[in-house]
């Protein structure tokens, strides 16, 4: 990984709340350190939720608002929603182009994104949309966003090529890097609770999240009372 300071980071996810489950504590630590973080959500999460009284046509706007509020909790003001249909994401050339555009716009040194590799021991982190976004985002990092001749329409729009230095993968089956988010755990939980339409048991969110992150920290031999988020890191230079 690069020793150069990180000034800008881009977090790419399939659905609203993915970032908050997987990386909100880490994002809070980054923004506290002065890193400019932006989010790119591929879908509006329009297939999510549990309230049948809310028209499906309204879910996307509700979830955008929830994600915008959650982002503010951890210091993120810039969000881009691509509007792909929830539950039907594929790693198409169109998605690669759209993610390459966002990378060229944000010009991050670091991209945090879903893993393209399925976790077979737990189904939920490996939603097909997550895997598809993982594949497309990695292709956008390399080779698309750095190749001026890939997606020539982006140059026509004025977005010049940009090379990302490093990639962090959420929900990877073999993480190799832990971030101590003990000082940010309450903000992570607050961000998660902003997604009101997604919680059937909001009172249990705090206990579950602290439990998950405590186990992650203990797996690395950290003492009780510490909390961690785990990633697989890639040198993309």
PyMOL commands that set and color helices and strands:
alter all, ss='L'
color gray80, all
select helices_A, chain A and resi 18-22+24-32+56-73+93-106+124-126+128-144+152-157+182-193+196-198+202-219
alter helices_A, ss='H'
color red, helices_A
select strands_A, chain A and resi 8-13+36-43+78-84+110-114+166-170+177-180+228-235
alter strands_A, ss='S'
color yellow, strands_A
deselect
rebuild
show_as cartoon
